[in-house]
Each structure stands twice: as structure tokens, then as C-alpha cells.
Amino acid sequence: MADNGTLVRNQYSETVDPTQPFPIDSVEAQQLVSTSETLTYNGKAAAAAITVNATETKAIVSIEGDQVASYWGLKKNKVYTAYFEGKKNDSWWLQSVTETAGSADFVVYDPNKDLESLFESLTTTVKRFIAKLTDTSGNVLYGWVFGVVDATDVYTFTVANDRVTETQNWVGTLASFDNTKLEKVEIFKYRSSLVFGTGTTLTEEVICPVEYSKNWQKPLEYAESLTNGQYFVDYMRGRIIGKKADATASETITYNIWSAIASGGTVVASDVNVAKVGGVAVAVDDSAMAATPPILPVGGEYRAAPTTYADGDAAVLQTDVNGQLKVAISSDIEIGAVELKDGTTDARQAVKVDNATATATPTVALVGAIYKDAVDTYDDNDASPLHVDVNGNLKVSTEGEGNAPQAYGQDAAGDNAYTTVVTTTADRHHMSVSVETHPAIISIDSGTTNHYYIPAGTTWVFDNILIASGATIQGKNGTGGSNYVNLSISVW
């Protein structure tokens, strides 16, 4: 219909339905696209407030995308009618209606059509049909059809009160409807792709008034007659007019539109040619890059079993099970200039080579060592880690200012009682102790005090201690009944 209210006609003077494509020779390819946006209601944030909103894109098309959407209750959307038994001389009729909340259904007898195949929808999907019941007083109930059970041409339709859920209830006033005085059931094709995210503000769609198409610039005149929650949609202009049922300020809506694929423009098809990203031209290999180029995130794929590729095969980036990129290092890594960084000041210093001058305050790295219960024997020039005792103390071999340790003594076999190994002739401050088999306990004050525990197969060096002149250094078994073997002690 044109803006002045006149009907649009083709070259044969036939009325053209404006929701259908025009019969023209020049066409532009279009594709069906689902879009979503946040609809901010411009009415007061309260129930009973009038709101008039326009969608960002229009027209809003049907679920199938073959035409502009329309209110389901229009005559053109009606696909089936069955009158109550005896109302007409049809071979099919409406038999009964269940109003009870949670059990909403109706029963139709039809020996001519397979109503189950025609009208049943998949579960958990958007429903395709609405059933409208009328009693003899003109009262109405309606609901979305989602289940149909066939029992020898007797079809039981289960009905939901929402197109995206399966709560088995009717929409309408059950108390006003008389299921003992039925008139008919009509089934309509649901022609709208519009879905409200919250679904608590505009809850009941009603027909767009006929007068609105002639006076669409003044929507408030038609909104005042709505009850709370009711709304109507101008699908061609993408306009939603309603009276709110609650104080929701905004919600996400989704709907289908037609998107043009223009000749010479960006083609969205099986072949995609990306010339720009974020409005910036894509750089060609070995050419200048933009100062601040837009970046597309790059993904990879996790594969439990790695793929074997042939020469020249395309390959996707591979990740581990946590999404971390797998990197194969196929050659030796050569590290050039290496620096140590001070974690507090961020100062950096190069790692020095042997016998090179260091800075006055060099940056150093912490090092670790290894504990071994049985110490290894190394050959000349063998690499060796630093060694520690069982408590993490670094083992050090001290030679005493370049001179060999003095006052050396040895006891071949131990005993549970102290045995003198070395007697000092002057004050001493260093001691080296080793034992081959079984642990030993050392006393440096003639057996009065248990000073040091020496594990089997180890050598210990003690510095900055005092062994008084004339004192005896004695040893006994570290484990009762297990005689140590070859306990050797040097002092200096």
C-alpha cells in the first residue's frame, strides 16, 4: 500500500501484496541474515508506559525469509479451520478442549489430512503455528502448537503459551472461555522472526490497526488502546509500538532481515576477498606496513593425534589441550649476547666471560645444587653440580691456606661407645671428617658432648670451630649396633 493509502497494482491492474517481491525484471541478489540489537525502551521505566521504538535495520522478515513478516492473526496467515462437531457439514471437526494450566490441548478429528505431519514442530525450537480457539460467545484462547499425537485420525494438539518455550498453557482468560460451548479452532502460520530476549515487557502481539497504515506518523493514537504487555509491529518500517508490562528499560532483540549483495561491492559468498581490515588496506608481502595496523586474532586447532603432512600441504597452527601453541625447534639454538636483569631497578648487565672485569655492583643469578646420599667420583675435567648435605648446606672441601690438614687420625671399626681418634696439641679451628659405612657421631670435647652426625659415605668440613689444645676428638656409632667402617678425622 502506498503512503497515501492507495493500493499498489501491477501492469495487469492486479493488487500487489507489498509483503511479496515486486514482479520486476532487474533484480539484486539478497541473502537472509539474522541480526540482534539492544532495544532501549523510550517509554517510562514502569508498567503501563507507552513505548515506540524503531529497529536499526528493516524490514523485518519472516522466519523463512521469503517475505516481510506480518502479524500471525491476519486472514492471509490462516492455514486450517475446524468447527465444533455439528456446527458445519464438514467431514472434520473440533472435538474437545482442555483449558487446565499445564495440560493445555485440543482434539480434532480429520480423516482427510495428516495433521501431525503438517503442524507438529521440533522440541526446543521456535514454533511455526498458532492455534486460536473461539467459543460461541466470542471468547478467545490461543497458543503455539508444538506437539501433535495421531490416534486413528483423531489428533491431540499440545499448546504452549510462548513460541520459544514448551510450557503447556493457553494465552487468554481461562475463566471467560467456555470449553463446553465451542465454536471453532483456527490454525495460523507464525510469520514473524522477531524474538524478545527478556520477554517480560511486551508479551502479547496484537494486530496492527488498519488505520495505522494511513496514519503511521501518529502511533500514540493507537497505542493508548493497548493493555499492559500488548504491542503491535510495523514490520515494513521496523517499528514496535506497545504498552509495557513491567519496568524493564532495555533488552536484546533478534530478527531476520534481507541483506543485499551488490554487484561490484564486497561479496559475501563462498569466495571471500578481504581487501581491507578495519578500513586499512591489507599489506602485501615485503611492502610497508601501516603505522597502527588493525589486528585479527589468529586461532589454532588442538588435535590429540598429530597430522602428518606431505610436501606443499596447507597446515593449521596446532595447540596443546590447553590452547598453547606447539612450536617445533628443529635446529640448535645459539644464544648471542646474554644479559642479567635486576628485577627491582630493571638495570641490565652482560654476562661476563672468564677472567673479564665485572662492574662494581654486578647483577648475579641464584644457583642451585644437588643432594646425593652416595657421592659420585669424578674424573679429571668432568662436569659436576654443586653438592649439598641433606639439609641443603653446601659441601666445601677446605685445604687450609694451601697446606694439607694436620693431626690426622683414623679408626677402622666403630663401637657404641666413644673411641679416641685424634688428640690435639694446640687449639684448632677446622676439622674434616669422613666415614665409609654406617653413620658416626663426633665429639670434639673428649666425649662429653655429641657434636656432629656424619652420614655414611660422606665427607664433612667444619670451619670456625674451637677444638681446645689437648682435647680428644672421638667417634662412636651413629646407629646402635651398626659399627662404622674407616672413620677418618683431620684437624688444623
RODO-2510 file (C-alpha; in nm, 4 decimals, decimal comma):
residues 492
     n   res          X          Y          Z
     1     m     0,0000     0,0000     0,0000
     2     a     0,1355     0,3412    -0,0903
     3     d     0,1762     0,6157     0,1709
     4     n    -0,1472     0,7831     0,0591
     5     g    -0,3472     0,4701     0,1377
     6     t    -0,4000     0,3576    -0,2216
     7     l    -0,3344     0,0011    -0,3264
     8     v    -0,0272    -0,0848    -0,5330
     9     r    -0,1135    -0,2573    -0,8615
    10     n     0,0931    -0,4258    -1,1319
    11     q     0,0768    -0,3731    -1,5105
    12     y    -0,2267    -0,6025    -1,5235
    13     s    -0,4156    -0,3862    -1,2684
    14     e    -0,3861    -0,6684    -1,0136
    15     t    -0,3409    -0,5765    -0,6475
    16     v     0,0163    -0,6379    -0,5321
    17     d     0,0742    -0,7610    -0,1780
    18     p     0,3534    -0,5297    -0,0520
    19     t     0,4975    -0,8114     0,1610
    20     q     0,5821    -1,0036    -0,1571
    21     p     0,8679    -0,9249    -0,4005
    22     f     0,7659    -0,6942    -0,6854
    23     p     0,7381    -0,8522    -1,0341
    24     i     1,0324    -0,6675    -1,1941
    25     d     1,2998    -0,7558    -1,4491
    26     s     1,6093    -0,6029    -1,2797
    27     v     1,6998    -0,7776    -0,9558
    28     e     1,9731    -0,7619    -0,6940
    29     a     2,0837    -1,0711    -0,5045
    30     q     1,9844    -1,0828    -0,1375
    31     q     2,0639    -1,3142     0,1489
    32     l     1,8816    -1,3858     0,4736
    33     v     2,0729    -1,2584     0,7770
    34     s     1,9938    -1,2861     1,1472
    35     t     2,0719    -0,9670     1,3383
    36     s     2,0425    -0,8578     1,7004
    37     e     2,0475    -0,5278     1,8841
    38     t     1,9697    -0,3755     2,2206
    39     l     1,6225    -0,2247     2,2193
    40     t     1,6129     0,0635     2,4700
    41     y     1,2528     0,1468     2,5509
    42     n     1,1821     0,5185     2,5256
    43     g     0,8769     0,4977     2,7471
    44     k     0,8892     0,5423     3,1229
    45     a     1,0595     0,2585     3,3135
    46     a     0,7292     0,1396     3,4580
    47     a     0,4338    -0,0807     3,3716
    48     a     0,1634     0,0795     3,1512
    49     a     0,4180     0,3160     2,9879
    50     i     0,3790     0,3654     2,6124
    51     t     0,6930     0,2920     2,4103
    52     v     0,7601     0,3458     2,0395
    53     n     1,0836     0,2007     1,9034
    54     a     1,2347     0,1526     1,5600
    55     t     1,4784    -0,1274     1,4815
    56     e     1,8210    -0,0378     1,3443
    57     t     1,7546    -0,2245     1,0196
    58     k     1,4330    -0,3022     0,8401
    59     a     1,2209    -0,4545     0,7018
    60     i     1,1776    -0,7403     0,9499
    61     v     1,1167    -1,0580     0,7511
    62     s     0,9549    -1,3927     0,8272
    63     i     1,1356    -1,6908     0,9793
    64     e     1,1724    -1,8468     0,6345
    65     g     1,2892    -1,5145     0,4920
    66     d     1,0643    -1,5340     0,1875
    67     q     0,8540    -1,2253     0,2699
    68     v     0,8170    -0,9303     0,5021
    69     a     0,6872    -1,0521     0,8381
    70     s     0,3278    -0,9965     0,9461
    71     y     0,1005    -1,0440     1,2460
    72     w     0,0055    -1,4082     1,2742
    73     g    -0,3691    -1,3420     1,3136
    74     l    -0,4161    -1,1926     0,9677
    75     k    -0,6529    -1,3779     0,7377
    76     k    -0,3756    -1,4425     0,4863
    77     n    -0,1805    -1,6396     0,7521
    78     k    -0,4689    -1,8789     0,8318
    79     v    -0,3955    -2,2299     0,7034
    80     y    -0,6595    -2,4509     0,8699
    81     t    -1,0056    -2,4294     1,0294
    82     a    -1,2150    -2,6914     1,2095
    83     y    -1,5592    -2,6105     1,3538
    84     f    -1,7030    -2,7774     1,6603
    85     e    -1,8860    -3,1010     1,5842
    86     g    -2,2251    -3,0253     1,4303
    87     k    -2,1534    -2,6584     1,3535
    88     k    -2,0946    -2,7288     0,9834
    89     n    -2,1308    -3,0221     0,7481
    90     d    -1,7568    -3,0785     0,7206
    91     s    -1,6019    -3,4248     0,7383
    92     w    -1,3587    -3,2944     1,0037
    93     w    -1,4365    -3,1160     1,3275
    94     l    -1,3144    -2,9896     1,6641
    95     q    -1,3963    -3,2421     1,9359
    96     s    -1,2791    -3,1016     2,2703
    97     v    -1,0562    -2,8505     2,4517
    98     t    -0,8573    -2,8813     2,7754
    99     e    -0,8067    -2,5456     2,9475
   100     t    -0,6176    -2,6672     3,2569
   101     a    -0,2813    -2,4955     3,3056
   102     g    -0,0055    -2,7467     3,2403
   103     s    -0,2367    -2,9637     3,0259
   104     a    -0,3490    -2,7223     2,7534
   105     d    -0,4586    -2,9077     2,4396
   106     f    -0,7386    -2,9563     2,1891
   107     v    -0,8581    -3,2550     1,9830
   108     v    -0,9544    -3,2562     1,6135
   109     y    -1,0941    -3,5393     1,4044
   110     d    -0,9810    -3,5246     1,0393
   111     p    -0,9848    -3,8310     0,8096
   112     n    -0,8516    -3,6296     0,5136
   113     k    -0,5250    -3,4682     0,6254
   114     d    -0,2219    -3,5848     0,8226
   115     l    -0,2291    -3,3045     1,0811
   116     e     0,0690    -3,4453     1,2685
   117     s     0,2969    -3,4070     0,9660
   118     l     0,1530    -3,0655     0,8822
   119     f     0,1692    -2,8860     1,2158
   120     e     0,3973    -3,0571     1,4684
   121     s     0,7237    -2,8678     1,5476
   122     l     1,0519    -2,9990     1,6797
   123     t     1,1004    -2,9675     2,0538
   124     t     1,3191    -2,6846     2,1893
   125     t     1,2856    -2,4886     1,8617
   126     v     1,0832    -2,1847     1,7558
   127     k     0,7233    -2,2907     1,6952
   128     r     0,5729    -2,2453     1,3488
   129     f     0,1946    -2,2368     1,4087
   130     i    -0,0571    -2,0765     1,6441
   131     a    -0,3936    -2,2320     1,7279
   132     k    -0,6791    -1,9877     1,8028
   133     l    -0,9899    -2,1178     1,9814
   134     t    -1,3249    -1,9346     1,9856
   135     d    -1,6323    -2,0186     2,1928
   136     t    -1,9905    -1,9311     2,0969
   137     s    -1,9707    -1,6066     2,2977
   138     g    -1,6661    -1,4873     2,1031
   139     n    -1,4126    -1,5501     2,3826
   140     v    -1,0672    -1,6464     2,2558
   141     l    -0,7727    -1,8587     2,3695
   142     y    -0,4598    -1,9092     2,1635
   143     g    -0,1222    -2,0781     2,1881
   144     w     0,1728    -2,2141     1,9889
   145     v     0,1421    -2,5713     1,8566
   146     f     0,4402    -2,7909     1,9449
   147     g     0,3106    -3,1464     1,9734
   148     v     0,0548    -3,3471     1,7725
   149     v    -0,0396    -3,7089     1,8513
   150     d    -0,2305    -3,9136     1,5910
   151     a    -0,4681    -4,1882     1,7065
   152     t    -0,6586    -4,3159     1,4018
   153     d    -0,7439    -3,9729     1,2517
   154     v    -0,8026    -3,8224     1,5984
   155     y    -0,5291    -3,5620     1,6587
   156     t    -0,4409    -3,4215     2,0013
   157     f    -0,2589    -3,0872     1,9805
   158     t    -0,0490    -2,9742     2,2793
   159     v    -0,0186    -2,5975     2,3094
   160     a     0,2433    -2,3638     2,4651
   161     n     0,1997    -2,0030     2,5764
   162     d     0,5326    -1,8904     2,4285
   163     r     0,6908    -1,9517     2,0874
   164     v     1,0359    -2,0428     2,2248
   165     t     0,9359    -2,2472     2,5321
   166     e     0,7172    -2,5515     2,5911
   167     t     0,5136    -2,4545     2,8959
   168     q     0,1798    -2,6217     2,8210
   169     n    -0,0629    -2,3331     2,8783
   170     w    -0,3035    -2,1099     2,6853
   171     v    -0,2763    -1,7360     2,6314
   172     g    -0,6004    -1,5668     2,7334
   173     t    -0,8500    -1,5599     3,0194
   174     l    -0,9428    -1,9187     3,1085
   175     a    -1,2275    -1,8083     3,3353
   176     s    -1,4048    -1,6302     3,0488
   177     f    -1,3703    -1,9140     2,7990
   178     d    -1,6404    -2,1874     2,7919
   179     n    -1,4994    -2,5146     2,6610
   180     t    -1,8490    -2,6702     2,6630
   181     k    -1,9717    -2,4190     2,4037
   182     l    -1,7048    -2,4321     2,1373
   183     e    -1,7277    -2,2544     1,8031
   184     k    -1,4084    -2,3390     1,6111
   185     v    -1,0307    -2,3701     1,6070
   186     e    -0,8186    -2,1838     1,3522
   187     i    -0,4514    -2,2548     1,2864
   188     f    -0,2313    -1,9691     1,1643
   189     k     0,1193    -1,9662     1,0220
   190     y     0,3520    -1,7721     1,2553
   191     r     0,5101    -1,5147     1,0213
   192     s     0,7441    -1,3142     1,2462
   193     s     1,1172    -1,3664     1,3155
   194     l     1,1181    -1,1084     1,5971
   195     v     1,2251    -1,2512     1,9358
   196     f     1,2485    -1,0576     2,2633
   197     g     1,5391    -1,1528     2,4877
   198     t     1,3819    -1,0801     2,8278
   199     g     1,0265    -1,1412     2,7129
   200     t     0,8573    -0,9838     3,0175
   201     t     0,7845    -0,6335     2,8846
   202     l     0,6000    -0,6782     2,5556
   203     t     0,4287    -1,0138     2,5934
   204     e     0,1218    -1,0231     2,3645
   205     e     0,1284    -0,9251     1,9991
   206     v    -0,1950    -0,7841     1,8562
   207     i    -0,2921    -0,6870     1,5054
   208     c    -0,1542    -0,3643     1,3665
   209     p    -0,4617    -0,1369     1,3255
   210     v    -0,5791    -0,0900     0,9695
   211     e    -0,5928     0,2866     1,0214
   212     y    -0,2268     0,2884     1,1299
   213     s    -0,1058     0,2288     0,7730
   214     k    -0,2735     0,5574     0,6707
   215     n    -0,1626     0,7489     0,9769
   216     w     0,1621     0,5776     1,0830
   217     q     0,3259     0,9076     1,1767
   218     k     0,0980     0,9263     1,4830
   219     p     0,1495     0,5913     1,6623
   220     l     0,0448     0,7164     2,0082
   221     e    -0,3170     0,7433     1,8931
   222     y    -0,3234     0,3653     1,8506
   223     a    -0,1072     0,2733     2,1484
   224     e    -0,3429     0,4168     2,4090
   225     s    -0,5999     0,1419     2,3481
   226     l    -0,3479    -0,1350     2,4278
   227     t    -0,3454    -0,3177     2,7617
   228     n    -0,0281    -0,3786     2,9611
   229     g     0,2071    -0,6082     2,7703
   230     q     0,0319    -0,5713     2,4345
   231     y     0,2192    -0,4474     2,1281
   232     f     0,1924    -0,4358     1,7502
   233     v     0,4677    -0,4238     1,4888
   234     d     0,5039    -0,2287     1,1661
   235     y     0,7283    -0,4902     1,0075
   236     m     0,7934    -0,2903     0,6897
   237     r     0,9214     0,0153     0,8786
   238     g     1,0749    -0,1847     1,1645
   239     r     0,8654    -0,0046     1,4240
   240     i     0,7415    -0,1564     1,7535
   241     i     0,4581     0,0145     1,9424
   242     g     0,3484    -0,1193     2,2787
   243     k     0,2372    -0,0675     2,6390
   244     k     0,4895    -0,2112     2,8838
   245     a     0,4034    -0,4865     3,1317
   246     d     0,6941    -0,4113     3,3670
   247     a     0,9766    -0,1636     3,4307
   248     t     1,2367    -0,3243     3,2022
   249     a     1,4464    -0,0441     3,0491
   250     s     1,6059    -0,2389     2,7644
   251     e     1,6514    -0,5884     2,6248
   252     t     1,8158    -0,7669     2,3345
   253     i     1,6003    -0,8492     2,0330
   254     t     1,6846    -1,0704     1,7357
   255     y     1,5199    -1,0843     1,3950
   256     n     1,5835    -1,1692     1,0299
   257     i     1,6482    -0,9172     0,7526
   258     w     1,7372    -0,9234     0,3855
   259     s     2,0969    -0,8206     0,3148
   260     a     2,1823    -0,7073    -0,0356
   261     i     2,4844    -0,8433    -0,2217
   262     a     2,5590    -0,5562    -0,4585
   263     s     2,7483    -0,6013    -0,7858
   264     g     3,0995    -0,4571    -0,7566
   265     g     3,0765    -0,4368    -0,3786
   266     t     3,2026    -0,6629    -0,1067
   267     v     3,0878    -1,0137    -0,1908
   268     v     2,9854    -1,2417     0,0926
   269     a     2,9681    -1,5837    -0,0651
   270     s     3,1730    -1,8994    -0,0909
   271     d     3,4722    -1,6911    -0,2079
   272     v     3,5792    -1,4087     0,0245
   273     n     3,8225    -1,1407    -0,0904
   274     v     3,9434    -0,9332     0,2060
   275     a     4,0997    -0,6124     0,0732
   276     k     4,0812    -0,4174     0,3996
   277     v     4,0695    -0,4896     0,7728
   278     g     3,9135    -0,2194     0,9869
   279     g     3,9234     0,0128     0,6856
   280     v     4,3013    -0,0295     0,6433
   281     a     4,4392    -0,1946     0,3298
   282     v     4,5899    -0,5375     0,3831
   283     a     4,9691    -0,5171     0,3403
   284     v     5,1390    -0,7138     0,0614
   285     d     5,4468    -0,9194     0,1440
   286     d     5,7659    -0,7119     0,1540
   287     s     5,5729    -0,3826     0,1456
   288     a     5,5325    -0,1004     0,4001
   289     m     5,3030    -0,1769     0,6935
   290     a     5,0611     0,0856     0,8322
   291     a     5,1828     0,2624     1,1458
   292     t     4,8943     0,1224     1,3539
   293     p     4,7555    -0,1742     1,1582
   294     p     4,4357    -0,3468     1,2755
   295     i     4,4994    -0,6976     1,4017
   296     l     4,2844    -1,0063     1,3541
   297     p     4,3146    -1,2708     1,6281
   298     v     4,4729    -1,5921     1,4981
   299     g     4,3499    -1,9296     1,6155
   300     g     4,4779    -2,2830     1,6061
   301     e     4,3432    -2,6354     1,6452
   302     y     4,4015    -2,8990     1,9118
   303     r     4,4498    -3,2488     1,7738
   304     a     4,5040    -3,5416     2,0069
   305     a     4,6890    -3,7256     1,7280
   306     p     4,9277    -3,5042     1,5243
   307     t     4,8710    -3,4953     1,1490
   308     t     5,1453    -3,6000     0,9066
   309     y     5,1700    -3,3584     0,6128
   310     a     5,3111    -3,4072     0,2646
   311     d     5,5380    -3,1529     0,0981
   312     g     5,3374    -2,8447    -0,0028
   313     d     5,0314    -2,9298     0,2111
   314     a     4,8447    -2,6476     0,3850
   315     a     4,8543    -2,6819     0,7635
   316     v     4,6741    -2,5101     1,0505
   317     l     4,8517    -2,3962     1,3636
   318     q     4,8468    -2,6705     1,6281
   319     t     4,7912    -2,6245     2,0033
   320     d     4,8036    -2,8478     2,3068
   321     v     4,4922    -2,9394     2,5060
   322     n     4,5140    -2,6038     2,6903
   323     g     4,5275    -2,3955     2,3714
   324     q     4,9012    -2,3217     2,3965
   325     l     5,0760    -2,3066     2,0597
   326     k     5,3001    -2,6020     1,9755
   327     v     5,6433    -2,4963     1,8473
   328     a     5,8967    -2,7401     1,6974
   329     i     6,2658    -2,6453     1,7302
   330     s     6,4402    -2,8405     1,4557
   331     s     6,7954    -2,6981     1,4917
   332     d     7,0453    -2,5966     1,7592
   333     i     6,9750    -2,2733     1,9440
   334     e     7,2618    -2,0278     1,9554
   335     i     7,2367    -1,7586     2,2242
   336     g     7,4272    -1,4390     2,1441
   337     a     7,4720    -1,1571     2,3925
   338     v     7,3113    -1,2606     2,7238
   339     e     7,2206    -1,0112     2,9936
   340     l     7,1128    -1,0420     3,3554
   341     k     6,8320    -0,8079     3,4637
   342     d     6,7904    -0,6561     3,8091
   343     g     6,4258    -0,7259     3,8952
   344     t     6,3929    -0,4087     4,1068
   345     t     6,5775    -0,1407     3,9070
   346     d     6,5415    -0,3020     3,5607
   347     a     6,9182    -0,2479     3,5141
   348     r     7,0784    -0,4948     3,2753
   349     q     7,4336    -0,6268     3,2678
   350     a     7,6036    -0,8522     3,0177
   351     v     7,7172    -1,1938     3,1379
   352     k     8,0979    -1,1807     3,1658
   353     v     8,3410    -1,4300     3,0192
   354     d     8,6062    -1,5943     3,2360
   355     n     8,8694    -1,3530     3,3755
   356     a     8,6837    -1,0426     3,2462
   357     t     8,6316    -0,7296     3,4617
   358     a     8,2924    -0,7173     3,6349
   359     t     8,1106    -0,3995     3,7444
   360     a     8,1408    -0,2653     4,0968
   361     t     7,7922    -0,3965     4,1813
   362     p     7,7344    -0,6923     3,9485
   363     t     7,3949    -0,8491     3,8924
   364     v     7,4034    -1,2165     3,9832
   365     a     7,1687    -1,5091     3,9305
   366     l     7,0755    -1,7559     4,2019
   367     v     7,2197    -2,1048     4,1548
   368     g     7,1119    -2,4421     4,2852
   369     a     7,2874    -2,7617     4,3864
   370     i     7,2142    -3,1338     4,4311
   371     y     7,1973    -3,3655     4,7335
   372     k     7,3190    -3,7213     4,6877
   373     d     7,3216    -3,9758     4,9659
   374     a     7,6119    -4,1543     4,7893
   375     v     7,8624    -3,9071     4,6492
   376     d     7,9853    -3,9631     4,2902
   377     t     8,3507    -3,9994     4,1911
   378     y     8,4563    -3,7671     3,9075
   379     d     8,7358    -3,7932     3,6520
   380     d     8,9611    -3,5044     3,5609
   381     n     8,7682    -3,2325     3,3666
   382     d     8,4268    -3,3929     3,4388
   383     a     8,1341    -3,1515     3,4778
   384     s     7,9837    -3,1619     3,8244
   385     p     7,6973    -2,9838     4,0011
   386     l     7,7475    -2,8271     4,3389
   387     h     7,6644    -3,0691     4,6223
   388     v     7,4748    -3,0061     4,9460
   389     d     7,4056    -3,2114     5,2545
   390     v     7,0623    -3,3448     5,3498
   391     n     6,9745    -3,0035     5,4987
   392     g     7,0751    -2,8068     5,1897
   393     n     7,4092    -2,6852     5,3301
   394     l     7,6775    -2,6526     5,0617
   395     k     7,9578    -2,9085     5,0916
   396     v     8,3043    -2,7458     5,0802
   397     s     8,6460    -2,9079     5,0724
   398     t     8,8938    -2,6795     5,2595
   399     e     9,2685    -2,7212     5,2295
   400     g     9,3672    -2,4588     5,4967
   401     e     9,5559    -2,1804     5,3248
   402     g     9,7232    -2,4148     5,0818
   403     n     9,8642    -2,6537     5,3493
   404     a     9,7450    -3,0109     5,3967
   405     p     9,5263    -3,0819     5,7022
   406     q     9,7222    -3,1709     6,0141
   407     a     9,6659    -3,4035     6,3102
   408     y     9,5185    -3,6852     6,1049
   409     g     9,3653    -3,9884     6,2779
   410     q     9,1645    -4,2965     6,1742
   411     d     8,9599    -4,5685     6,3422
   412     a     8,8935    -4,8784     6,1338
   413     a     8,5828    -5,0129     6,3123
   414     g     8,3404    -4,8325     6,5397
   415     d     8,1720    -4,9083     6,8657
   416     n     7,8644    -4,7896     7,0516
   417     a     8,0974    -4,6101     7,2998
   418     y     8,3289    -4,3195     7,2107
   419     t     8,6778    -4,4086     7,0838
   420     t     8,9576    -4,1518     7,0615
   421     v     9,0644    -4,0841     6,7040
   422     v     9,2699    -3,7618     6,7272
   423     t     9,4321    -3,5739     7,0223
   424     t     9,5125    -3,2073     6,9546
   425     t     9,8434    -3,0455     7,0556
   426     a     9,7195    -2,6881     7,0056
   427     d     9,3932    -2,5004     6,9537
   428     r     9,2411    -2,5973     6,6201
   429     h     8,9595    -2,4280     6,4190
   430     h     8,8991    -2,6606     6,1226
   431     m     8,8013    -3,0249     6,1010
   432     s     8,7391    -3,2684     5,8133
   433     v     8,5501    -3,5948     5,8854
   434     s     8,4697    -3,8860     5,6539
   435     v     8,3217    -4,2315     5,7100
   436     e     8,2699    -4,5162     5,4623
   437     t     7,9995    -4,7456     5,6012
   438     h     7,7299    -4,6662     5,8599
   439     p     7,6982    -4,3213     6,0196
   440     a     7,9123    -4,1914     6,3053
   441     i     7,8766    -3,9336     6,5844
   442     i     8,1725    -3,6997     6,6538
   443     s     8,2611    -3,5288     6,9848
   444     i     8,5328    -3,2563     6,9963
   445     d     8,5460    -3,2264     7,3778
   446     s     8,6715    -3,5733     7,4778
   447     g     8,3345    -3,7456     7,4532
   448     t     8,1457    -3,5102     7,6829
   449     t     7,9133    -3,3738     7,4106
   450     n     7,7659    -3,5235     7,0913
   451     h     7,8658    -3,2551     6,8401
   452     y     7,8279    -3,3774     6,4805
   453     y     7,6394    -3,6528     6,2981
   454     i     7,8261    -3,7820     5,9906
   455     p     7,6119    -3,9805     5,7397
   456     a     7,7613    -4,2945     5,5844
   457     g     7,9688    -4,2418     5,2697
   458     t     8,0144    -3,8627     5,3158
   459     t     8,2911    -3,6166     5,3941
   460     w     8,2190    -3,3089     5,6039
   461     v     8,4313    -2,9987     5,6626
   462     f     8,3730    -2,7741     5,9653
   463     d     8,5240    -2,4228     5,9828
   464     n     8,5336    -2,1548     6,2518
   465     i     8,5037    -2,4019     6,5384
   466     l     8,7220    -2,4276     6,8522
   467     i     8,8937    -2,7518     6,9432
   468     a     9,0940    -2,6773     7,2583
   469     s     9,4587    -2,7833     7,2934
   470     g     9,4852    -3,1298     7,4486
   471     a     9,1202    -3,2217     7,3748
   472     t     9,0468    -3,5541     7,2139
   473     i     8,8213    -3,5905     6,9084
   474     q     8,6268    -3,9105     6,9474
   475     g     8,3775    -4,1120     6,7461
   476     k     8,1072    -4,3682     6,8085
   477     n     7,8371    -4,5463     6,6085
   478     g     7,5636    -4,3191     6,4791
   479     t     7,3250    -4,6184     6,4842
   480     g     7,3448    -4,8565     6,7786
   481     g     7,4851    -5,1987     6,6849
   482     s     7,5951    -5,0833     6,3335
   483     n     7,9729    -5,0385     6,3546
   484     y     8,1038    -4,7706     6,1239
   485     v     8,3945    -4,8509     5,8923
   486     n     8,7013    -4,6273     5,8298
   487     l     8,6267    -4,3129     6,0282
   488     s     8,8940    -4,0523     5,9320
   489     i     8,9409    -3,7118     6,1006
   490     s     9,1827    -3,4268     6,0209
   491     v     9,2158    -3,1013     6,2182
   492     w     9,4101    -2,7823     6,1503
***
